[in-house]
Amino acid sequence: MITFSCQNEENEIIKDDKNSLTAEAPLYRLVERVAQNPTSRDNILDNSSCFAVVLPVEVIVNGQQIQVNNTDDYQLVQDAIDAFTTDDDIVNFIFPITIQFQNFDTQIIDDIDALEEVLEDCDEDEDFNEIDCISINYPITINTYDSNNQIASTVTIESDDALFDFFNNLEDTMYVGINYPISITNSNGQNIVITSNEMLEEAIEEAIMECNVSGLTLESVITDGTWYISYFFKNNVDQTTDFEGYNLTFFINGDMNVAGNGNDLDGGWEINSNASERKLEIELDGDLLLDLEEKWKVIEYTTTYVKLRLVGQGNGGNNYMYLSKN
């Protein structure tokens, strides 16, 4: 549920306020991922993060019919799959079923052909997986300001689906500011009071590191293949186009190379870790790509992307660099 109220004072929301957000801001996407419908937790059923199967549902696995009433019952399906090594391990649904997408929209599926059609149309992207080890405690209020018509208002949001819908439909001309303090619940069930964008971002990143354990090491990921800069955000401005055409190669011995646009730069990389964070340090010859030469905090990574953040860079706030695999 979302409710709106108008503000009489236009200046209540200021574009350059440190707690304001636009659709281009990295925190905007993190909050959206916290709020979106968790679609990857049931992959044992549908093998897809594009949607989740609405429970209860009945499935047949290796001849065994299983009633899945709640998320705890996913283990029953896993046990049936693990019971034998000579079976097909296919999860067969008893139709009709209802599926729910990341934006909370639902669709009734009447047969296997309809399900396969949805799967074929899915455009899955790891960058859009939910962050489900942290939850926002509602209601919260958000101040909004439309720079196009200079109208300010306040929105009250009372659920994940309302927050996702609000963020997902945010216009490019809109600035939003979460009305702090708010509270979140972390993976340990603790309620934490959040008083700023910076604190919220840190809490979400901590949840990512704690709960998205893949078994991959950053060293093995970045030394496999070449990478390009798919997102670069500095001084609250998207500067990704400045790095188009460059390919980054990280070698196992700690050397690296950045090539493209008629340039070929050598350098080195190093990973430093402690109990609370991991950093990727990059050094390159010459002055051409000085913006890359930093000790970047590692936010998250998979086999196909690495997300980095540089904390507290002057008046512009944080800088961000996302690497995607070629």
N, C-alpha and C positions, 0 to 999 in steps of 0.2 A: 504494500500500500504506500502511495506517495501523496502527500498533501502539500500545497503551495500557499505561501502568504507573501504579499507585496512588501517591499521596503520603501519607506518614504525618503530615506537618505541614500542617494546614489553612491556616495563615497564610502558606504559601509563595506563594499567589496572593491578592493584596489588591485589592479592588474599585477603590480610588481610585489605584492605581499608575499612573504616567504612561504606562506601556507596555502597559496593559490595553486590551482592545477588547471591545465588545459588537456585536450585530447592527445597532445604530443608528448606529455610528460611521462616518464617511465613509471612513476608511482601510480599514475592513472591506470595503467595496464595491470600492475600488480594488484591493486584493489579490485579491479574487474575480475581477475583470476581467483581471488579469494571468494568473491560473491557468486561466481558462475556455478551452474549445476555441475556437481562432481560426476564426470562421465567415465573416468578411467578406473575407478575402484571396482567396477564389475566386469573388468576385461576377461575374467575367467569364464564369463557367460557368453559375451558377444565378440570378444577379441577386437574391440574397437573403442577408441576414446572419443569418437564422434558423437556418441549418444550413450545413454544408460537405459537399461530395461527396467520399467516400472514394476515393482514388486507388489503383491506376490505373483510368482510365475512358476509353471511346471516345466521341467526339462527331463530329457532322457539321455543318460550318459552310459555307454557300454551296456545297454539293455536295462539299466536301473532307472526307475522313475523317481525323481526327486522334487519335492515341494520346497521352493525357495521363498520363504516368507519375509526374511530380513537379511541384512548384510552378514550376520553371523553364519547364515546358511551357505554362503559362498564356499566355506570350507568343506561342506558336504559334497559339493561339485568337484572341488579339488581332490578330495579323497577318492571319489569314484574314478577320476582320471588317473590317479596314481596307483590304483589297485592292481592293474595288470599292465604288462609291457607289450602284449601281443594284440591289443585292441585298437580301435580307431580314434578314441579319445575325443570324438566329435560331440559337442553339446547341441542336442536337437530340442528345439522349443515345441511346446504344444500350443498351437495358435488358436485364437488370435492373441497377440501380445501388444502392449503399449510401450513405445520408446519415448524418451525425453531428451532433447538436445541441450547443448550447453547454455542456450538462451532460455531454457525452461519450456519451450514449445513442445507439444506432444504430437504423436502420430500413431494411429492404430495400424498394426501390421497383421494382415490376414493369413499370409502364407510365406514360405521360404523364398519364393520369387520376389515378393515385395521387399523382404528383408535384404536380399542380395542387391536389389536395385538401389536401396538406400546406402548400402555399404559402398557400392560403386561410385555413388555421387559424393561421398564424404571426402572432404579436402582436409585431411588430418595434418595438424602442425603441432609439433611438440611445444612450440612457444605459447600455445593456447591451453595447455593442460591446467587443470585446477590446482590451486594451492589449498589443500584440505586439512593441514595440520594447525590451522589457526582459524578462528571464527570471530566475526564482529558481533557485539552485543547491541541489539536494537532496543528502542529507536535511536536514530542519529539525525542530526539536522545538517544541511549543507546550504551554504550561501551561494547564490549564483549571480553572475553579472554578464549580460550580453553586450559586448562591445559594439555590436552593429546598431542596436536601437537604444543602448544605454539604459536598459531596464534591469533593476536588481530585484531579487526575490529570495525567499527562504523555502527550502524543500525539506519536509520531514519524511524519512524513509524508515520502514518498519520490517523489512525482510531482505534476504539475499536476492530474491528474484527482482524485487523493486529496485535495489541498488544496481544490479547488473543492467536492468533495462534503462535506468537513468544514465549510467555511464556509457552504455552501448549506443545511445541515441544522442549523445552530447554533440552539439554543433561546434564547428571550428571556431566560431566567434565567441564561444562561451568560456568564462572563467568560473571555476568553482572553488570553494574553500570549505573544508570540513570544519564544523563548529566544535572545536575541542573544549573540554576533554571528552573523549569517548573511552570505552573499554573493550578489550579483546580477550578471548580465551585462548591460551596457547595449548600445545600438545600435551602438557602435563595437567591440564584442567585448571590452571591458575588464571584468575582474572587480573589483567594488567591495565592500568590507567595510561592512556596515550594522550599526550598534550601537544604534539606537533607532527607535521609531515615527516620530518627526519626520524622521529621516534617510531612512527608507524612503519616507515620503510625498513628500519632496522629490525623491527619485530617480524615483519613478513619475510625478510631475507633469512633471519634466524630459523624461521619455520621451514623454509626451503631446504636449508642445510641439514636440519635435524630429521626431516621426514622423507625427503626425496633421495633415499640411499639407493644407488644403482649398482654399486660395486666397481664402478669405473674410477680410474684415477685420472686426474687432470693431465698428468704427464703423458699417459698413453693416448689420451684423446687428441691433444693438440699436435703431437708428433705424427699423427696419422693423416697424411694428405695435406692439402693446402687450404687456406682460408681467405675469405674476403670480409671487409667491414660492411656489415649489413645495416648498422645503425650507429651513428655518432652524434651525441647530444651534448653540447657545451654552451654554457652561459644562457641556458634556457632556450637554445636555438638548435633545431635539427640541422646538422652540418654533414649529413651522410654523403651528399653529392661531392663533397670535397675529396673523398677517398675512393670514388669510383675508379675501377680499373686496376687497383692494387691487389696483389695476391701475397699472402703471408705464409711463409714456410718455417716451422719450428723443428729444428733438428734435435735428435736425441742427445747429442753432446753439449747442448746449451747454446749452440749457434742458431742464428735465424737469418732469413732473407726476406726483403720486401721488394717486389718487382712489379713494374707497370708504368704506363704513361711515359715510356722512354727512360725510366729510372731503374737503377738496380742498387739497392742498399743492403749492406751486411750489418749484422749486429748480434746481440745475444739476448737470452731470456733466462729467467730464474724464478722458481716458485718458492715462496717462504710461507710457512704455516705455523700457527699456534692453536691453542685450544678454542679460540673464538672466531678466527678468520683465516682465510687463505689469500695470498697476494701473488699476482703475476707481474714481475718486473720486466720491462722491455727497454733495451738500449739499442740505438741505431747510429750508424756513422752519418756525419753531416747534420745539417739543420733543416732539411726538407720536411721531415715529418716529426717535428718536435712534440706535437700533441700526443703522439703515441708513446713517447718515452716517459713513462710514469710507473709507479708501483700501484697497479690496479687491484682493487678488492674483487675477488671472484664471488659473484652472486650465485650463479648456478651454471651447470653445463650438462650436455648430453653428448652423444657421438656426433651430432650435427651442428651444435651451436655452443658458444661460450659467452656468458654475459658478465661484463665487468663494470665496476663503478669506481670513480675517483671521488673521495669524500671531501666536502667542504672547500670548494674552489672559489673563494672570494664571494663577491656579491651575486655571482651567477649560480651559486649553490653547487650541486654535484654534477660531475661529468659522467657520461656513460659511453661505453663502446661494446657493441655486440659483434661477435665473430661468427660467421656461418661457413660451413664446409662447402667447398666447391664440388 
